[in-house]
Amino acid sequence: MDFQQLNSDFGIAKQLEIIPGQGGMPMIKIGNASARALISLYGGQVLSFRPVAQTEDVLFLSSQSAYAEGKAIRGGIPVCWPWFGPDPKGLQRPNHGFVRNHFWQLAKTEAVGDTETKVSLRFTESFKRENTWRQPFMLLLDISIGPSLQLQLTTYNTGDQPFSITQAFHSYFRVGDIKRVKILGLEDCDYFDKLEQGTQKIQKGVVSVTQEVDRVYVEAYKNLVIADPVLQRRIHINSPNTSTAVVWNPWSKTSKKMPDLAATDYRRFICVEAGNVAFDLIKVQPGSRFSLQANYSLLPD
């Protein structure tokens, strides 16, 4: 990886630098008047986002993450595409698709004054095609680092046949104490409990987490809030082009089986994921596109 050339092509003085990160992985380091951030070209993954007024990162990143090709980085915001969860066709393809386990290309960078930095990453079927995914496509991930963190993943069907996808931003949010966190905005929504063979239930009141949780909420609202009294902040999640949301925390027993999580890490994060999941299947016609969007910001406590 030629970091000098990357910085010559895409670096922005006093705002954006491409650096060798953990495991020598190329990473985009951003610092502007609004926030600090770190983005991995491997996986097209935002690893860190911290507004300048905050002492704690908005995102959780495991200290035991693997930084090696073929393995996903545990934390930040992995991109799940073209399927979310297990391989829908049972062909032993990786969970959550393949783009989080490969390098993306840096396509464009831009400074909007000194308060916002934009990055565009590209993943094309000619760049890396899995043997079991043969439909021509291109992905463009637009990331904005400013007062809020904004993501837009656009799927382009560049072939002559339609294809269907599920997808998600698998966002890990740092919290002070998982037992004291509340998730607002899912009240009265139906959800499928993946820990009980997909049993359909109704959310009564706000979501709190006191044990392992793995739920897919359907007809979810476009605006959700993670209320964190320990870190004295509220994380606002806006996702206009989705009708599903996922809430996940592995808790203690499952965490112990995960080599890239410390035994007590489950106490310090919650995954609240914006996506098109389960029955929210997106069909992309030839020559057309579809965008998944999410905006993450902090509200006054």
C-alpha positions as CSV (number, residue, x, y, z in Angstrom):
1,M,0.0,0.0,0.0
2,D,1.5,3.3,-1.1
3,F,0.5,5.7,1.7
4,Q,2.5,8.6,0.2
5,Q,0.6,8.3,-3.1
6,L,-2.8,7.9,-1.3
7,N,-2.1,11.1,0.7
8,S,-1.0,12.9,-2.4
9,D,-4.2,11.9,-4.2
10,F,-6.7,12.2,-1.3
11,G,-5.1,13.9,1.7
12,I,-6.5,17.2,3.0
13,A,-4.2,19.4,4.9
14,K,-5.1,19.7,8.6
15,Q,-8.2,17.5,8.2
16,L,-7.6,14.1,6.5
17,E,-4.6,11.7,6.4
18,I,-4.3,8.1,5.3
19,I,-2.2,6.1,7.8
20,P,-1.2,2.5,8.5
21,G,-3.4,1.3,11.3
22,Q,-3.7,-1.9,13.3
23,G,-2.2,-4.8,11.4
24,G,-0.9,-2.4,8.8
25,M,-4.4,-1.8,7.5
26,P,-4.9,1.5,5.7
27,M,-7.0,3.9,7.7
28,I,-8.4,7.3,7.1
29,K,-7.8,9.6,10.1
30,I,-10.0,12.7,10.2
31,G,-9.9,15.7,12.5
32,N,-11.9,18.9,11.9
33,A,-13.5,21.6,13.9
34,S,-16.5,19.3,14.6
35,A,-15.2,15.8,15.3
36,R,-12.5,13.2,15.2
37,A,-13.0,9.9,13.2
38,L,-11.2,6.8,12.0
39,I,-12.3,4.9,8.9
40,S,-10.8,1.5,7.8
41,L,-10.5,0.9,4.0
42,Y,-10.8,-2.8,5.0
43,G,-14.5,-3.3,5.3
44,G,-15.3,0.3,4.4
45,Q,-15.8,0.6,8.2
46,V,-16.1,3.6,10.4
47,L,-14.2,2.6,13.6
48,S,-14.4,5.8,15.6
49,F,-16.5,9.0,15.7
50,R,-16.1,11.5,18.5
51,P,-17.5,15.0,18.5
52,V,-14.9,17.5,19.8
53,A,-17.0,18.3,22.9
54,Q,-17.1,14.6,23.9
55,T,-14.5,12.7,26.0
56,E,-16.0,9.3,25.0
57,D,-16.3,7.9,21.5
58,V,-19.8,7.4,20.2
59,L,-18.8,4.0,18.8
60,F,-17.5,0.9,20.5
61,L,-14.4,-0.9,19.2
62,S,-13.2,-4.1,20.7
63,S,-9.5,-4.0,21.8
64,Q,-9.4,-7.7,20.8
65,S,-10.6,-7.1,17.2
66,A,-8.8,-9.0,14.5
67,Y,-7.1,-6.9,11.8
68,A,-6.5,-9.5,9.2
69,E,-7.8,-10.2,5.7
70,G,-10.8,-12.5,5.8
71,K,-11.8,-11.6,9.3
72,A,-14.3,-8.9,10.3
73,I,-13.3,-6.0,12.6
74,R,-15.4,-6.2,15.8
75,G,-17.0,-2.8,16.5
76,G,-17.5,0.5,14.8
77,I,-20.0,0.3,11.9
78,P,-19.5,-2.8,9.8
79,V,-21.3,-2.8,6.4
80,C,-23.5,-5.9,6.0
81,W,-24.2,-6.5,2.2
82,P,-25.7,-8.2,0.1
83,W,-27.3,-10.1,3.0
84,F,-27.8,-9.6,6.7
85,G,-27.3,-12.5,9.0
86,P,-26.6,-16.1,7.9
87,D,-26.2,-16.9,4.2
88,P,-29.9,-16.9,3.0
89,K,-29.1,-19.7,0.5
90,G,-27.2,-22.0,2.9
91,L,-24.1,-22.0,0.7
92,Q,-21.8,-21.5,3.6
93,R,-21.0,-18.0,2.5
94,P,-19.9,-15.6,5.4
95,N,-22.4,-14.1,7.8
96,H,-23.5,-10.6,6.9
97,G,-22.2,-10.8,3.3
98,F,-18.7,-10.3,2.0
99,V,-17.9,-6.6,1.7
100,R,-17.0,-6.2,5.4
101,N,-14.2,-8.7,4.8
102,H,-12.5,-7.1,1.9
103,F,-10.8,-3.8,1.0
104,W,-12.7,-0.9,-0.5
105,Q,-11.3,1.7,-2.8
106,L,-10.9,5.3,-1.8
107,A,-12.8,7.3,-4.5
108,K,-13.1,10.9,-3.3
109,T,-12.4,13.2,-0.3
110,E,-13.7,16.7,0.2
111,A,-13.5,19.4,2.9
112,V,-16.6,21.5,3.5
113,G,-15.0,24.4,5.3
114,D,-13.4,23.4,8.5
115,T,-16.5,21.7,10.1
116,E,-17.2,18.8,7.7
117,T,-15.1,16.2,5.9
118,K,-16.6,13.9,3.3
119,V,-15.2,10.5,2.1
120,S,-16.5,8.3,-0.7
121,L,-15.5,4.6,-0.8
122,R,-16.2,2.3,-3.7
123,F,-16.6,-1.5,-4.0
124,T,-17.2,-3.0,-7.4
125,E,-17.9,-6.5,-8.7
126,S,-14.8,-6.3,-10.9
127,F,-12.7,-5.3,-7.9
128,K,-13.7,-8.4,-5.8
129,R,-16.4,-10.9,-6.8
130,E,-17.4,-13.9,-4.6
131,N,-17.8,-17.1,-6.5
132,T,-21.3,-17.4,-5.2
133,W,-22.4,-13.8,-6.0
134,R,-22.3,-13.3,-9.8
135,Q,-24.6,-10.4,-10.3
136,P,-22.7,-7.3,-11.6
137,F,-22.9,-4.4,-9.1
138,M,-21.2,-1.4,-7.7
139,L,-21.4,0.0,-4.1
140,L,-20.7,3.6,-3.1
141,L,-20.4,4.4,0.6
142,D,-20.5,8.2,1.3
143,I,-19.4,9.2,4.8
144,S,-19.7,12.6,6.3
145,I,-17.8,13.5,9.4
146,G,-19.2,16.8,10.9
147,P,-21.4,17.7,13.8
148,S,-23.1,14.3,13.1
149,L,-21.9,11.1,11.4
150,Q,-23.8,10.5,8.2
151,L,-23.6,7.3,6.1
152,Q,-25.2,6.5,2.7
153,L,-24.6,3.1,1.1
154,T,-25.8,3.1,-2.6
155,T,-26.2,-0.1,-4.5
156,Y,-26.0,0.1,-8.3
157,N,-27.2,-2.8,-10.4
158,T,-24.8,-2.6,-13.4
159,G,-26.0,-5.8,-15.0
160,D,-29.0,-6.8,-17.1
161,Q,-30.9,-8.9,-14.4
162,P,-32.6,-7.8,-11.2
163,F,-31.2,-8.9,-7.9
164,S,-32.4,-8.7,-4.3
165,I,-30.5,-7.7,-1.2
166,T,-30.8,-7.3,2.6
167,Q,-28.3,-4.9,4.2
168,A,-27.5,-3.0,7.4
169,F,-25.1,-0.7,9.1
170,H,-24.2,-3.0,12.0
171,S,-23.5,-0.1,14.4
172,Y,-21.9,-0.7,17.8
173,F,-22.5,2.2,20.2
174,R,-20.4,2.8,23.3
175,V,-22.4,3.0,26.5
176,G,-21.5,3.5,30.2
177,D,-23.5,0.6,31.6
178,I,-25.7,-1.6,29.4
179,K,-28.0,-2.3,32.4
180,R,-28.9,1.4,32.6
181,V,-29.4,2.1,28.9
182,K,-32.9,2.7,27.4
183,I,-33.7,2.6,23.7
184,L,-36.6,4.9,22.8
185,G,-38.7,4.8,19.7
186,L,-39.6,1.1,19.4
187,E,-42.6,1.1,21.7
188,D,-45.5,-1.0,20.5
189,C,-43.5,-2.3,17.5
190,D,-43.7,-5.9,16.5
191,Y,-40.4,-7.8,16.6
192,F,-39.0,-11.3,15.9
193,D,-37.0,-12.8,18.8
194,K,-34.1,-14.6,17.2
195,L,-33.3,-16.2,20.5
196,E,-36.7,-17.9,20.5
197,Q,-36.7,-19.3,17.0
198,G,-38.1,-16.1,15.5
199,T,-41.2,-15.9,17.7
200,Q,-43.1,-12.7,17.0
201,K,-43.7,-10.4,19.9
202,I,-44.8,-6.8,20.7
203,Q,-42.4,-4.4,22.4
204,K,-44.0,-3.2,25.6
205,G,-42.6,0.2,26.7
206,V,-39.0,1.3,26.0
207,V,-36.3,-1.3,25.3
208,S,-34.0,-2.1,28.2
209,V,-31.3,-4.8,28.2
210,T,-30.8,-7.1,31.2
211,Q,-29.8,-10.3,29.3
212,E,-28.8,-11.4,25.8
213,V,-31.0,-9.8,23.2
214,D,-31.2,-10.4,19.4
215,R,-34.3,-8.8,17.8
216,V,-35.5,-7.7,14.4
217,Y,-38.1,-4.9,14.8
218,V,-40.5,-4.5,11.8
219,E,-42.3,-1.4,10.8
220,A,-39.8,0.4,13.0
221,Y,-39.8,4.2,13.4
222,K,-37.3,6.3,11.5
223,N,-35.9,7.9,14.6
224,L,-34.5,6.0,17.6
225,V,-32.7,7.3,20.7
226,I,-30.2,5.5,22.9
227,A,-30.5,7.1,26.4
228,D,-27.3,6.6,28.4
229,P,-27.5,8.2,31.9
230,V,-23.9,7.0,32.8
231,L,-22.2,8.9,29.9
232,Q,-24.9,11.6,30.2
233,R,-25.9,11.6,26.6
234,R,-28.5,10.5,24.1
235,I,-27.5,9.1,20.7
236,H,-30.1,9.9,18.0
237,I,-30.3,7.5,15.0
238,N,-32.2,8.6,11.9
239,S,-32.7,6.1,9.0
240,P,-35.2,7.3,6.5
241,N,-35.1,4.4,4.0
242,T,-35.6,1.5,6.3
243,S,-38.6,-0.2,7.9
244,T,-36.6,-2.6,10.1
245,A,-34.2,-2.2,13.0
246,V,-32.0,-4.7,14.9
247,V,-31.2,-4.6,18.6
248,W,-28.3,-6.9,19.7
249,N,-26.2,-7.5,22.7
250,P,-24.5,-10.9,23.3
251,W,-24.4,-10.7,27.1
252,S,-21.9,-12.6,29.2
253,K,-22.4,-16.3,28.2
254,T,-22.2,-15.7,24.4
255,S,-19.4,-13.1,24.8
256,K,-17.2,-15.8,26.3
257,K,-17.5,-17.7,23.0
258,M,-16.3,-14.7,20.9
259,P,-12.5,-14.5,20.7
260,D,-12.6,-10.9,19.5
261,L,-14.5,-9.6,22.6
262,A,-13.2,-9.3,26.2
263,A,-15.3,-11.1,28.8
264,T,-16.9,-7.9,30.1
265,D,-17.1,-5.9,26.8
266,Y,-20.9,-6.6,26.5
267,R,-21.4,-4.2,29.4
268,R,-20.0,-1.3,27.3
269,F,-21.9,-1.5,24.0
270,I,-25.3,-1.9,22.4
271,C,-25.9,-2.6,18.7
272,V,-28.9,-0.7,17.3
273,E,-28.8,-1.3,13.6
274,A,-30.4,0.6,10.7
275,G,-31.1,-1.7,7.7
276,N,-33.3,-3.4,5.2
277,V,-33.5,-6.8,7.0
278,A,-35.7,-9.9,7.0
279,F,-39.0,-9.1,5.1
280,D,-37.6,-5.7,4.1
281,L,-36.1,-7.2,1.0
282,I,-34.8,-4.7,-1.6
283,K,-35.1,-5.6,-5.3
284,V,-32.7,-3.6,-7.4
285,Q,-33.6,-3.5,-11.1
286,P,-31.0,-3.4,-13.9
287,G,-29.6,0.1,-14.3
288,S,-31.2,1.3,-11.1
289,R,-30.0,2.0,-7.5
290,F,-31.1,2.0,-3.9
291,S,-29.6,3.9,-1.0
292,L,-29.5,3.0,2.7
293,Q,-29.0,6.1,4.9
294,A,-28.3,6.7,8.5
295,N,-27.5,9.8,10.5
296,Y,-26.0,9.5,14.0
297,S,-25.9,12.5,16.3
298,L,-25.9,13.5,20.0
299,L,-28.8,15.2,21.6
300,P,-28.6,17.3,24.7
301,D,-29.1,15.1,27.8
